């Protein structure tokens, strides 16, 4: 019987200290801050009133939050909680982490309180009321309240995966005007996005590469999982990728000999929200951003010196030719991992490994809201 890849997960039980984050990282680039929006109706941006109560609004600016080890804090470093007597959602300097446990649902879409995604939007009362207030579903008097869900978005993540800050800054400066899609290098809390400049192609002009697969693209023709727990076992061809502290997956692409594949190609990793995926792709297992932030983890992509086969094992995996480095991923985002000469008319192999105990299992699928690894040709 073949060893099971699915049972090789190592539980990721991290304890993130918010005080440590605040002490060691400037507030301007807090790892993976996010804003909150409400979906109802009523819909709106979640802001705060003068005493820290969370309210609905239809205009900016948005407030930003940080979630770690079940504790939610706001940009003023106030602890957020469900106030026990009123069930109101608020962020206050006197709050304690034990009051309420917050977490993300699968795919980082919804914000849960104590395991529940049920929230209430209720009109404020009294002379000091300020708009529509947010409560947990435990509120006693629900007159005129409407059920809502709260969704995290606008993620702002520091470039923890780039070892050379000088190179990262130069890349950000060179491409700061292209901010239409989130990428993997630097997202500031204000939402400005910078992309890594291609560094693997010795060219006088920077090629223009697609950010998605709406045009020409290549799908992997062979996906081969390997495991350090069974280094000599060949798991063969798979439709799914298994990436963890013990599992590395290799992807083979057959690059066409056509003219537009004779220049530069880009390696894309597409990672949609689970709820947006085509039913044919099922869902995915993702350990979440805490593994990335707590252990400076991510996915490490590499171009191999030789082409893998269905018989390739962990021990027989070809050496790395080009290391594209680590990419920290968040659901709902597409990433340009790197660029390389297309190798027109040849097969290539790309390995994807885990750093910092990040885990991701998924079924490769190019249906609407595609997921997985792809190669696209760039234009000069």
VMD Tcl script that draws the C-alpha trace (Angstrom):
set ca {
  {0.00 0.00 0.00}
  {1.30 3.41 -0.91}
  {2.10 5.67 2.02}
  {-0.52 8.37 2.44}
  {0.52 11.93 1.73}
  {-2.65 13.25 3.31}
  {-1.76 11.86 6.73}
  {1.62 13.51 6.84}
  {0.39 16.87 8.04}
  {2.14 18.32 11.03}
  {-0.35 20.28 13.17}
  {0.48 23.95 13.14}
  {-0.05 25.15 16.70}
  {1.47 28.61 16.88}
  {1.42 31.16 19.61}
  {1.83 34.63 18.15}
  {2.58 37.41 20.58}
  {0.96 40.68 19.61}
  {3.23 42.51 22.01}
  {6.23 41.03 20.24}
  {4.87 42.18 16.88}
  {4.34 45.68 18.21}
  {7.80 45.84 19.74}
  {9.76 44.45 16.80}
  {7.91 45.67 13.71}
  {7.05 49.28 12.85}
  {3.31 49.93 12.82}
  {3.57 51.16 9.22}
  {4.29 47.61 7.97}
  {2.53 45.28 10.41}
  {2.44 41.73 8.98}
  {-0.94 40.99 7.43}
  {-3.12 43.70 8.81}
  {-6.58 43.73 7.27}
  {-9.73 45.78 7.07}
  {-13.26 44.50 7.78}
  {-16.39 44.83 5.66}
  {-19.94 43.76 6.44}
  {-22.25 41.82 4.13}
  {-25.97 41.90 4.81}
  {-27.86 43.94 4.00}
  {-26.86 46.24 5.47}
  {-23.45 46.33 3.78}
  {-20.61 48.65 4.57}
  {-17.10 49.34 5.78}
  {-16.48 48.57 9.44}
  {-15.09 51.55 11.35}
  {-15.02 52.59 15.00}
  {-16.87 55.23 16.96}
  {-15.29 57.44 19.60}
  {-15.31 54.77 22.31}
  {-14.06 51.89 20.15}
  {-17.41 50.39 19.18}
  {-17.41 48.85 15.71}
  {-19.91 50.52 13.39}
  {-20.95 50.33 9.74}
  {-20.06 53.14 7.37}
  {-20.27 53.69 3.63}
  {-17.05 55.64 3.25}
  {-13.32 55.48 3.97}
  {-10.96 55.59 5.76}
  {-10.93 51.99 6.86}
  {-9.59 50.81 10.19}
  {-7.00 48.02 10.17}
  {-6.69 45.01 12.43}
  {-4.26 42.23 13.32}
  {-5.26 38.68 14.31}
  {-2.93 36.29 16.12}
  {-3.50 33.34 18.44}
  {-7.19 34.13 18.70}
  {-6.64 37.76 19.74}
  {-7.83 40.62 17.54}
  {-6.26 44.07 17.96}
  {-6.87 47.33 16.13}
  {-4.38 49.81 14.69}
  {-4.25 51.59 18.06}
  {-3.18 48.28 19.68}
  {-6.49 48.02 21.55}
  {-7.79 44.51 22.18}
  {-11.10 43.73 20.47}
  {-13.78 41.69 22.22}
  {-17.46 40.96 22.60}
  {-18.51 42.98 25.66}
  {-20.09 40.38 28.00}
  {-23.06 42.39 29.28}
  {-24.20 44.00 26.01}
  {-22.71 41.60 23.40}
  {-21.35 44.66 21.54}
  {-18.27 44.22 19.33}
  {-15.70 46.81 20.40}
  {-11.97 47.44 20.72}
  {-10.92 48.95 24.04}
  {-7.65 49.61 25.83}
  {-8.93 47.76 28.90}
  {-9.90 44.62 26.98}
  {-8.26 41.28 27.68}
  {-7.46 38.49 25.24}
  {-9.47 35.95 27.25}
  {-12.81 37.67 26.60}
  {-13.34 36.54 23.01}
  {-11.57 34.18 20.62}
  {-11.46 35.40 17.03}
  {-10.45 33.40 13.97}
  {-10.80 33.28 10.21}
  {-13.05 30.81 8.44}
  {-11.65 28.60 5.67}
  {-10.16 30.78 2.96}
  {-9.78 33.81 5.25}
  {-13.14 35.10 4.14}
  {-15.24 35.45 7.28}
  {-14.35 36.56 10.79}
  {-15.63 34.27 13.54}
  {-16.18 35.03 17.21}
  {-15.95 32.00 19.49}
  {-16.45 29.73 16.48}
  {-19.53 31.55 15.13}
  {-19.85 33.64 11.98}
  {-23.15 35.18 13.10}
  {-23.21 38.93 13.75}
  {-25.94 41.54 14.13}
  {-26.12 45.10 12.79}
  {-28.33 47.14 15.11}
  {-29.27 50.82 15.13}
  {-27.59 52.84 17.85}
  {-29.72 54.25 20.66}
  {-29.36 57.28 22.90}
  {-27.95 60.77 22.28}
  {-24.38 59.50 21.82}
  {-25.24 56.80 19.28}
  {-23.20 56.84 16.11}
  {-24.74 54.89 13.24}
  {-25.25 51.15 13.04}
  {-23.49 49.17 15.76}
  {-22.23 45.59 15.52}
  {-23.09 42.90 18.06}
  {-22.65 39.16 18.39}
  {-25.70 36.97 17.88}
  {-25.95 36.62 21.68}
  {-27.53 40.09 21.98}
  {-30.68 39.85 24.10}
  {-32.83 42.50 22.42}
  {-32.60 42.10 18.65}
  {-35.39 44.53 17.70}
  {-34.56 46.21 14.35}
  {-31.29 44.24 14.13}
  {-30.22 42.60 10.87}
  {-28.01 39.50 10.49}
  {-24.67 40.18 8.80}
  {-21.35 38.48 8.17}
  {-17.98 40.16 8.59}
  {-15.28 39.62 6.01}
  {-11.56 40.35 6.15}
  {-10.00 42.06 3.16}
  {-7.41 44.59 2.05}
  {-4.61 42.51 3.51}
  {-1.40 44.42 4.12}
  {1.64 42.19 4.53}
  {5.27 43.02 5.19}
  {7.85 41.51 2.85}
  {9.00 38.93 5.38}
  {10.07 36.48 2.69}
  {12.67 38.64 0.98}
  {16.14 38.26 2.53}
  {17.64 41.33 0.87}
  {15.76 44.52 1.81}
  {17.91 46.57 -0.56}
  {16.84 44.46 -3.52}
  {13.23 44.47 -2.36}
  {13.20 48.24 -2.05}
  {14.73 48.66 -5.49}
  {12.17 46.29 -7.01}
  {9.33 48.11 -5.30}
  {10.60 51.47 -6.53}
  {10.95 50.22 -10.08}
  {7.37 48.95 -10.30}
  {5.38 50.96 -7.78}
  {3.08 52.35 -10.47}
  {1.59 48.93 -11.20}
  {-0.78 48.50 -8.28}
  {-3.90 47.02 -9.82}
  {-3.53 43.54 -8.30}
  {-2.11 42.31 -4.99}
  {1.19 40.49 -5.33}
  {3.71 38.78 -3.14}
  {6.31 41.43 -2.37}
  {4.95 44.34 -0.37}
  {1.43 45.43 0.48}
  {1.24 48.39 2.81}
  {-1.67 48.98 5.21}
  {-2.90 51.74 2.91}
  {-3.37 49.23 0.09}
  {-0.49 50.37 -2.14}
  {1.09 47.42 -3.91}
  {4.59 46.92 -5.26}
  {5.77 44.05 -7.40}
  {9.14 42.30 -7.62}
  {11.09 43.32 -10.71}
  {12.24 40.35 -12.86}
  {15.80 39.55 -11.88}
  {16.52 36.33 -13.75}
  {16.57 37.67 -17.31}
  {19.67 39.59 -18.53}
  {17.82 42.07 -20.73}
  {17.87 45.80 -21.34}
  {14.06 45.96 -21.28}
  {11.71 44.59 -18.66}
  {9.16 42.25 -20.28}
  {5.45 42.69 -19.70}
  {3.96 39.55 -18.20}
  {0.30 38.61 -17.68}
  {-0.94 38.43 -14.10}
  {-3.52 35.72 -14.88}
  {-4.43 33.04 -17.42}
  {-7.15 34.79 -19.41}
  {-4.85 34.58 -22.45}
  {-2.17 32.11 -23.48}
  {-0.95 29.84 -20.66}
  {0.52 26.43 -19.93}
  {-1.03 23.92 -17.50}
  {1.26 21.37 -15.77}
  {1.23 18.05 -17.64}
  {2.72 16.10 -14.75}
  {2.32 16.70 -11.00}
  {4.51 14.53 -8.79}
  {4.26 14.69 -4.98}
  {7.27 13.52 -2.96}
  {7.80 12.99 0.76}
  {10.86 13.12 2.99}
  {9.09 10.60 5.24}
  {9.29 8.08 2.38}
  {12.24 9.41 0.36}
  {12.50 6.42 -2.00}
  {8.81 5.94 -2.71}
  {7.43 7.18 -6.06}
  {3.89 8.48 -5.63}
  {3.50 8.89 -9.39}
  {1.40 11.38 -11.31}
  {-1.26 13.22 -9.34}
  {-3.99 15.75 -10.04}
  {-3.33 17.38 -6.67}
  {-0.39 19.12 -5.03}
  {0.70 18.28 -1.48}
  {2.99 20.82 0.17}
  {3.99 20.64 3.85}
  {7.05 20.35 6.06}
  {7.55 16.81 4.70}
  {5.87 17.02 1.28}
  {7.28 18.70 -1.83}
  {5.45 18.67 -5.17}
  {7.06 18.88 -8.62}
  {5.25 20.35 -11.63}
  {6.26 19.59 -15.24}
  {5.42 21.99 -18.06}
  {5.86 21.23 -21.77}
  {6.75 24.59 -23.29}
  {5.55 24.93 -26.92}
  {7.99 25.70 -29.71}
  {5.83 28.62 -30.86}
  {7.28 32.08 -31.42}
  {5.78 33.73 -28.34}
  {7.43 31.10 -26.13}
  {10.94 31.98 -27.38}
  {11.45 34.91 -25.05}
  {10.63 35.36 -21.38}
  {8.03 33.37 -19.45}
  {6.52 34.04 -16.03}
  {5.63 31.54 -13.34}
  {2.25 32.35 -11.77}
  {0.66 30.97 -8.64}
  {-3.09 31.63 -8.43}
  {-4.77 31.28 -5.05}
  {-8.50 32.17 -5.00}
  {-10.89 32.19 -2.07}
  {-12.18 28.64 -1.55}
  {-15.78 29.83 -1.89}
  {-15.08 31.30 -5.34}
  {-13.64 28.13 -6.84}
  {-15.40 26.00 -9.42}
  {-17.14 22.99 -7.78}
  {-15.04 20.68 -9.95}
  {-11.95 21.77 -8.03}
  {-13.38 20.97 -4.62}
  {-11.71 22.93 -1.85}
  {-8.19 23.16 -0.47}
  {-6.37 22.69 2.83}
  {-4.31 25.73 3.87}
  {-2.61 26.09 7.23}
  {-3.22 29.84 7.20}
  {-1.20 33.02 7.54}
  {-0.26 32.36 11.17}
  {2.22 29.73 9.98}
  {3.70 32.26 7.58}
  {3.96 35.08 10.11}
  {4.85 33.07 13.19}
  {7.66 31.12 11.51}
  {8.44 33.46 8.60}
  {7.10 30.79 6.29}
  {5.69 30.53 2.80}
  {6.02 28.48 -0.37}
  {9.46 28.14 -1.94}
  {9.54 27.77 -5.73}
  {12.55 26.47 -7.66}
  {13.49 25.67 -11.29}
  {15.14 22.23 -11.43}
  {18.19 21.27 -13.49}
  {16.49 18.25 -15.06}
  {13.00 17.04 -15.84}
  {11.15 14.91 -13.30}
  {9.16 11.81 -14.23}
  {6.32 9.88 -12.61}
  {9.02 7.72 -11.01}
  {10.77 10.65 -9.32}
  {11.07 10.35 -5.54}
  {12.11 12.79 -2.84}
  {15.66 11.40 -2.95}
  {15.92 11.39 -6.75}
  {14.54 14.93 -7.25}
  {16.88 16.85 -9.59}
  {18.99 19.63 -8.05}
  {17.84 23.24 -8.09}
  {18.98 25.37 -11.02}
  {17.22 28.63 -10.07}
  {15.74 29.36 -6.66}
  {12.83 31.80 -7.02}
  {12.76 32.24 -3.26}
  {9.84 32.26 -0.90}
  {6.38 33.63 -1.61}
  {3.95 34.28 1.24}
  {0.43 33.52 0.03}
  {-2.99 34.78 1.08}
  {-6.26 33.41 -0.36}
  {-7.85 35.71 -2.91}
  {-4.54 36.77 -4.46}
  {-2.51 35.96 -7.58}
  {1.29 35.92 -7.50}
  {4.04 36.33 -10.09}
  {6.65 34.01 -8.60}
  {9.40 34.86 -11.08}
  {10.47 35.06 -14.70}
  {12.83 32.89 -16.74}
  {13.84 32.06 -20.33}
  {10.92 30.09 -21.76}
  {12.94 27.04 -22.94}
  {10.83 26.87 -26.08}
  {10.07 23.33 -27.25}
  {11.35 21.72 -24.04}
  {9.95 20.32 -20.80}
  {10.77 22.00 -17.50}
  {10.26 21.05 -13.85}
  {9.34 23.39 -11.00}
  {9.39 22.27 -7.36}
  {7.22 23.80 -4.64}
  {8.29 23.24 -1.03}
  {7.16 24.51 2.36}
  {9.00 26.98 4.56}
  {8.05 27.52 8.19}
  {5.58 24.59 8.31}
  {3.15 26.16 5.84}
  {0.77 23.51 4.49}
  {-1.23 23.58 1.27}
  {-3.05 20.75 -0.50}
  {-5.15 21.54 -3.57}
  {-6.53 20.12 -6.81}
  {-4.93 21.91 -9.79}
  {-7.77 23.42 -11.84}
  {-7.93 26.10 -14.54}
  {-11.74 26.49 -14.41}
  {-13.18 29.92 -13.48}
  {-11.36 31.20 -10.37}
  {-8.37 28.97 -11.24}
  {-6.00 27.62 -8.63}
  {-2.42 26.44 -8.90}
  {0.81 26.88 -10.82}
  {0.93 28.09 -14.44}
  {3.42 29.36 -17.02}
  {2.57 32.32 -19.26}
  {4.57 33.96 -22.08}
  {5.63 37.58 -21.63}
  {5.94 40.27 -24.27}
  {9.04 42.43 -24.69}
}
mol new
graphics top color blue
foreach p $ca { graphics top sphere $p radius 0.5 }
foreach p [lrange $ca 0 end-1] q [lrange $ca 1 end] { graphics top cylinder $p $q radius 0.2 }
display resetview
